[in-house]
Amino acid sequence: MYLRRVLLGGSAAAVLAAVAIGKNGDDCTVTAPAACRRWDRNWDRREPMSLINLSKISNETGEEELNSQLDKYKVKATRHIFLIRHSQYNLNGKSDEERVLTSLGREQADLTGKRLASLGLKYTQIVHSSMTRARETTDIISRYLPGVKKSSSDLLREGAPIRPDPPVSHWKPDVEYYEDGPRIEAAFRNYIHRADPKQEEDSYEIIICHANVIRYIVCRALQLPPDAWLRMSINNASITYLVVRPNGNVSLRMLGDSGFMPPEKLSRT
């Protein structure tokens, strides 16, 4: 009843509550990802109103208490996320350990490291896939970013996120999507979201992983059909740049940028 009175009261808190709680019948994140007809403001489950237990707000101090809780969860900083695809690697390797970077791949990583350093940004962290090609790409790039902490994640390993639409000629059994899909979705939920309310300054973060993972993340972050991931192509060691605003809005500033490389250094496999 209290919330209903607030919503009908027309206060600033009521407006915010109405926007945050408003339902449009679409939900892309609770179950399997799905295309949304309208933007889901609470796509990362970090919209301030969704973090408040309204049943514990008393009728006597309702609006004051609500505003206090909203301030507690209000996000102040913007996250700048750079998604880097690993460099060219030995496609003939039978195991992950044998799929090391080629000489061209090492040159590509070197160029990407120089490019990231030239932007003059204060990078806060580098997270990379635990696969050999991503780890080796990270080792080269990080030479140009001294002091930036590094960490590894199995969630970011390459895989088949979801059966693509339109279908592809190289068939994969459903079990591959069944196993890889939840892990890659977990990577998206873990690494792509608005900043923590305690974060005071904007952050610049680097994630070094794989083409399928990056393309899927881009679709999910922009709330596009996730099965469209294979409709885009990105070069080795290219830069994809996402921005997540405090209000949850997401923009794509770069997709697979490799314009900083000479043409003879470009590759996709």
Backbone hydrogen bonds in HBPLUS format (Angstrom, degrees):
<---DONOR---> <-ACCEPTOR-->    atom                        ^
c    i                          cat <-CA-CA->   ^        H-A-AA   ^      H-
h    n   atom  resd res      DA  || num        DHA   H-A  angle D-A-AA Bond
n    s   type  num  typ     dist DA aas  dist angle  dist       angle   num
A0005-ARG N   A0001-MET O   2.99 MM   4  6.34 155.0  2.06 153.2 159.5     1
A0006-VAL N   A0002-TYR O   2.94 MM   4  6.28 154.4  2.01 153.1 160.7     2
A0007-LEU N   A0003-LEU O   2.91 MM   4  6.15 162.8  1.94 152.9 157.1     3
A0008-LEU N   A0004-ARG O   3.00 MM   4  6.21 149.5  2.09 145.6 153.7     4
A0009-GLY N   A0005-ARG O   2.89 MM   4  5.86 120.8  2.24 135.3 150.5     5
A0009-GLY N   A0006-VAL O   3.10 MM   3  4.96 138.1  2.28  93.5 105.8     6
A0014-ALA N   A0011-SER O   3.01 MM   3  4.95 117.1  2.42  90.7 106.7     7
A0015-VAL N   A0011-SER O   3.00 MM   4  6.38 153.4  2.07 151.0 157.3     8
A0016-LEU N   A0012-ALA O   3.07 MM   4  6.35 167.4  2.09 152.5 155.2     9
A0017-ALA N   A0013-ALA O   2.85 MM   4  6.02 159.3  1.89 147.2 153.6    10
A0018-ALA N   A0014-ALA O   2.82 MM   4  5.96 157.6  1.87 148.5 154.7    11
A0019-VAL N   A0015-VAL O   3.01 MM   4  6.26 156.9  2.07 150.2 155.8    12
A0020-ALA N   A0016-LEU O   2.93 MM   4  6.11 163.9  1.96 151.2 156.0    13
A0021-ILE N   A0017-ALA O   2.88 MM   4  5.87 158.3  1.92 150.9 156.2    14
A0022-GLY N   A0018-ALA O   2.98 MM   4  5.59 135.4  2.18 133.4 143.2    15
A0043-TRP N   A0040-ASP O   3.28 MM   3  5.35 135.3  2.49 123.0 117.1    16
A0045-ARG N   A0042-ASN O   3.06 MM   3  5.03 161.9  2.09 107.6 112.8    17
A0050-SER N   A0047-GLU O   2.85 MM   3  5.50 133.5  2.06 122.5 135.1    18
A0051-LEU N   A0048-PRO O   3.03 MM   3  5.41 156.5  2.09 112.2 119.7    19
A0052-ILE N   A0049-MET O   3.31 MM   3  5.51 167.7  2.33 109.4 112.1    20
A0056-LYS N   A0053-ASN O   3.09 MM   3  5.83 161.8  2.13 119.6 125.0    21
A0057-ILE N   A0054-LEU O   3.16 MM   3  5.38 167.7  2.18 110.3 113.7    22
A0065-GLU N   A0061-THR O   2.85 MM   4  5.79 160.6  1.89 161.3 167.9    23
A0066-LEU N   A0062-GLY O   2.83 MM   4  5.97 153.9  1.90 151.0 159.1    24
A0067-ASN N   A0063-GLU O   2.92 MM   4  6.12 164.9  1.95 150.1 153.6    25
A0068-SER N   A0064-GLU O   3.03 MM   4  6.21 151.8  2.11 142.1 150.0    26
A0069-GLN N   A0065-GLU O   2.99 MM   4  6.23 155.6  2.05 146.7 152.6    27
A0070-LEU N   A0066-LEU O   2.90 MM   4  6.17 157.9  1.95 152.7 159.1    28
A0071-ASP N   A0067-ASN O   2.98 MM   4  6.17 154.9  2.05 145.2 151.4    29
A0072-LYS N   A0068-SER O   3.15 MM   4  6.38 144.9  2.28 138.4 147.6    30
A0073-TYR N   A0069-GLN O   3.27 MM   4  6.64 143.9  2.41 145.1 153.0    31
A0074-LYS N   A0071-ASP O   3.35 MM   3  5.04 158.1  2.41  95.0 101.4    32
A0203-SER N   A0078-THR O   3.06 MM 125  6.55 152.5  2.14 154.1 162.7    33
A0079-ARG N   A0244-VAL O   3.03 MM 165  5.16 162.9  2.06 152.2 152.1    34
A0244-VAL N   A0079-ARG O   2.90 MM 165  5.16 167.3  1.92 154.3 158.6    35
A0080-HIS N   A0203-SER O   2.84 MM 123  5.93 154.5  1.90 146.1 154.7    36
A0205-GLU N   A0080-HIS O   2.80 MM 125  6.16 163.6  1.83 171.2 175.2    37
A0081-ILE N   A0242-LEU O   2.83 MM 161  5.14 170.1  1.84 160.9 162.6    38
A0242-LEU N   A0081-ILE O   2.87 MM 161  5.14 165.9  1.89 158.0 159.0    39
A0082-PHE N   A0205-GLU O   2.76 MM 123  6.07 170.6  1.76 163.5 166.6    40
A0207-ILE N   A0082-PHE O   2.75 MM 125  6.05 166.7  1.77 162.5 163.6    41
A0083-LEU N   A0240-THR O   2.66 MM 157  4.92 163.2  1.69 157.3 160.0    42
A0240-THR N   A0083-LEU O   2.88 MM 157  4.92 153.2  1.95 141.4 149.7    43
A0084-ILE N   A0207-ILE O   2.74 MM 123  6.06 164.5  1.76 156.3 161.9    44
A0209-CYS N   A0084-ILE O   2.88 MM 125  6.28 151.0  1.96 162.4 172.1    45
A0085-ARG N   A0238-SER O   3.26 MM 153  5.66 154.2  2.33 144.6 152.1    46
A0237-ALA N   A0085-ARG O   3.03 MM 152  4.79 122.1  2.38 106.9 120.6    47
A0086-HIS N   A0209-CYS O   3.06 MM 123  5.90 143.5  2.20 157.3 154.7    48
A0237-ALA N   A0086-HIS O   3.08 MM 151  5.08 148.5  2.18 114.4 114.6    49
A0102-THR N   A0088-GLN O   3.22 MM  14  6.10 158.8  2.27 124.4 128.8    50
A0090-ASN N   A0100-VAL O   2.76 MM  10  5.61 152.6  1.84 158.3 165.1    51
A0093-GLY N   A0090-ASN O   3.33 MM   3  5.81 168.7  2.34 112.8 115.8    52
A0098-GLU N   A0095-SER O   3.02 MM   3  5.31 135.6  2.23 104.2 116.2    53
A0099-ARG N   A0096-ASP O   3.10 MM   3  5.17 148.5  2.21 101.8 111.4    54
A0106-ARG N   A0102-THR O   2.97 MM   4  6.33 150.2  2.06 149.8 156.4    55
A0107-GLU N   A0103-SER O   3.17 MM   4  6.45 151.0  2.26 140.0 147.6    56
A0108-GLN N   A0104-LEU O   2.86 MM   4  6.18 154.5  1.93 152.7 160.4    57
A0109-ALA N   A0105-GLY O   3.00 MM   4  6.26 162.9  2.03 150.9 154.4    58
A0110-ASP N   A0106-ARG O   3.05 MM   4  6.20 151.8  2.14 140.4 148.3    59
A0111-LEU N   A0107-GLU O   3.00 MM   4  6.30 155.2  2.06 149.2 155.1    60
A0112-THR N   A0108-GLN O   2.94 MM   4  6.25 154.9  2.00 151.2 158.5    61
A0113-GLY N   A0109-ALA O   2.88 MM   4  6.07 157.7  1.93 149.0 154.9    62
A0114-LYS N   A0110-ASP O   3.06 MM   4  6.32 157.7  2.11 146.5 152.0    63
A0115-ARG N   A0111-LEU O   2.95 MM   4  6.17 153.5  2.02 142.6 150.3    64
A0116-LEU N   A0112-THR O   2.90 MM   4  6.16 166.2  1.92 157.3 159.3    65
A0117-ALA N   A0113-GLY O   3.03 MM   4  6.19 160.1  2.07 146.7 152.5    66
A0118-SER N   A0114-LYS O   2.90 MM   4  6.05 149.1  2.00 145.0 153.6    67
A0119-LEU N   A0116-LEU O   3.31 MM   3  5.51 148.0  2.42 100.9 109.6    68
A0120-GLY N   A0117-ALA O   3.14 MM   3  5.81 161.9  2.17 117.3 122.6    69
A0124-THR N   A0204-TYR O   2.82 MM  80  5.73 157.2  1.87 146.2 152.7    70
A0206-ILE N   A0125-GLN O   3.01 MM  81  6.27 166.0  2.03 155.0 159.5    71
A0126-ILE N   A0149-LYS O   2.88 MM  23  6.18 146.4  1.99 160.1 168.7    72
A0151-SER N   A0126-ILE O   2.94 MM  25  6.44 138.7  2.12 155.1 166.8    73
A0127-VAL N   A0206-ILE O   2.86 MM  79  6.30 161.1  1.89 160.1 164.6    74
A0208-ILE N   A0127-VAL O   2.85 MM  81  6.31 155.6  1.91 150.7 159.0    75
A0128-HIS N   A0151-SER O   2.92 MM  23  6.40 158.4  1.97 156.3 163.0    76
A0153-SER N   A0128-HIS O   2.88 MM  25  6.14 147.1  1.99 158.1 162.8    77
A0129-SER N   A0208-ILE O   2.91 MM  79  6.37 151.4  1.99 168.3 171.9    78
A0134-ALA N   A0131-MET O   3.13 MM   3  5.53 123.5  2.46 107.9 121.5    79
A0135-ARG N   A0131-MET O   2.94 MM   4  6.17 160.7  1.98 158.8 165.2    80
A0136-GLU N   A0132-THR O   2.87 MM   4  6.06 164.8  1.90 160.1 163.3    81
A0137-THR N   A0133-ARG O   3.13 MM   4  6.13 152.0  2.21 132.0 139.9    82
A0138-THR N   A0134-ALA O   2.93 MM   4  6.13 154.1  2.00 144.3 151.4    83
A0139-ASP N   A0135-ARG O   2.96 MM   4  6.26 154.8  2.03 147.5 153.9    84
A0140-ILE N   A0136-GLU O   3.25 MM   4  6.52 153.1  2.33 145.7 151.0    85
A0141-ILE N   A0137-THR O   3.01 MM   4  6.24 172.4  2.02 155.2 157.6    86
A0142-SER N   A0138-THR O   2.82 MM   4  5.81 164.9  1.84 156.9 161.0    87
A0143-ARG N   A0140-ILE O   3.22 MM   3  5.58 150.9  2.31 106.7 114.9    88
A0144-TYR N   A0141-ILE O   3.03 MM   3  5.84 155.7  2.09 122.4 128.1    89
A0145-LEU N   A0142-SER O   3.02 MM   3  4.82 154.1  2.09  98.2 106.4    90
A0148-VAL N   A0145-LEU O   3.31 MM   3  6.01 162.1  2.34 138.8 139.8    91
A0157-ARG N   A0154-ASP O   3.21 MM   3  5.51 168.4  2.23 114.2 115.8    92
A0165-ASP N   A0227-ASP O   2.85 MM  62  5.45 159.0  1.89 153.0 147.5    93
A0176-GLU N   A0173-PRO O   3.08 MM   3  5.94 150.5  2.17 124.0 129.5    94
A0178-TYR N   A0174-ASP O   2.88 MM   4  6.07 156.5  1.94 153.7 161.6    95
A0179-GLU N   A0175-VAL O   2.92 MM   4  6.04 145.2  2.04 143.0 149.7    96
A0180-ASP N   A0176-GLU O   2.88 MM   4  5.92 169.1  1.89 152.0 155.5    97
A0181-GLY N   A0177-TYR O   2.83 MM   4  5.12 148.8  1.93 128.4 138.7    98
A0184-ILE N   A0180-ASP O   2.99 MM   4  6.23 164.7  2.01 164.3 168.8    99
A0185-GLU N   A0181-GLY O   2.88 MM   4  6.05 156.8  1.93 154.9 162.4   100
A0186-ALA N   A0182-PRO O   2.84 MM   4  5.99 144.5  1.97 137.1 147.1   101
A0187-ALA N   A0183-ARG O   2.94 MM   4  6.31 142.5  2.08 141.5 152.0   102
A0188-PHE N   A0184-ILE O   3.05 MM   4  6.39 154.8  2.12 144.5 150.3   103
A0189-ARG N   A0185-GLU O   3.00 MM   4  6.33 165.5  2.02 151.9 154.9   104
A0190-ASN N   A0186-ALA O   2.87 MM   4  5.94 146.9  1.98 143.5 153.0   105
A0191-TYR N   A0187-ALA O   2.99 MM   4  6.01 155.6  2.05 151.2 155.9   106
A0192-ILE N   A0188-PHE O   2.83 MM   4  5.33 154.2  1.90 148.7 153.5   107
A0199-GLN N   A0196-ASP O   2.89 MM   3  5.40 159.8  1.93 119.8 126.5   108
A0214-ILE N   A0210-HIS O   2.92 MM   4  6.12 164.8  1.95 158.9 163.6   109
A0215-ARG N   A0211-ALA O   2.90 MM   4  6.06 170.5  1.91 159.2 161.7   110
A0216-TYR N   A0212-ASN O   3.02 MM   4  6.09 158.1  2.07 144.4 150.5   111
A0217-ILE N   A0213-VAL O   2.95 MM   4  6.10 161.4  1.99 148.3 153.8   112
A0218-VAL N   A0214-ILE O   2.94 MM   4  6.18 157.8  1.99 152.5 158.0   113
A0219-CYS N   A0215-ARG O   3.18 MM   4  6.43 163.0  2.21 145.4 149.1   114
A0220-ARG N   A0216-TYR O   2.96 MM   4  6.24 165.9  1.98 156.4 160.2   115
A0221-ALA N   A0217-ILE O   2.78 MM   4  5.88 162.8  1.81 154.6 159.7   116
A0222-LEU N   A0218-VAL O   3.07 MM   4  6.14 153.0  2.14 148.1 154.1   117
A0224-LEU N   A0219-CYS O   2.84 MM   5  4.88 163.8  1.87 154.6 154.3   118
A0223-GLN N   A0220-ARG O   3.14 MM   3  4.90 155.6  2.21  98.4 105.6   119
A0228-ALA N   A0225-PRO O   2.98 MM   3  5.63 156.4  2.04 123.3 126.3   120
A0229-TRP N   A0226-PRO O   3.37 MM   3  5.91 154.3  2.44 119.6 119.4   121
A0231-ARG N   A0228-ALA O   2.99 MM   3  5.56 166.0  2.01 124.0 127.7   122
A0238-SER N   A0235-ASN O   3.34 MM   3  5.43 147.4  2.46 127.9 122.5   123
A0236-ASN N   A0267-SER O   2.78 MM  31  5.73 169.6  1.79 153.4 156.1   124
A0239-ILE N   A0257-ASP O   2.92 MM  18  4.90 158.6  1.96 130.3 136.3   125
A0257-ASP N   A0239-ILE O   2.78 MM  18  4.90 153.3  1.85 143.8 135.6   126
A0241-TYR N   A0254-MET O   2.91 MM  13  4.81 154.9  1.98 121.3 127.5   127
A0253-ARG N   A0241-TYR O   2.83 MM  12  5.34 152.8  1.90 158.2 164.6   128
A0243-VAL N   A0251-SER O   2.92 MM   8  5.28 154.9  1.98 155.7 161.0   129
A0251-SER N   A0243-VAL O   3.00 MM   8  5.28 154.1  2.07 144.5 152.7   130
A0245-ARG N   A0249-ASN O   2.86 MM   4  5.25 169.6  1.87 168.0 167.9   131
A0248-GLY N   A0245-ARG O   2.93 MM   3  5.25 161.6  1.97 115.4 120.1   132
A0261-MET N   A0258-SER O   3.04 MM   3  5.70 166.0  2.06 121.6 124.5   133
A0265-LYS N   A0262-PRO O   2.89 MM   3  5.50 161.9  1.93 123.3 129.5   134
A0266-LEU N   A0263-PRO O   3.26 MM   3  5.55 169.3  2.27 112.1 115.1   135
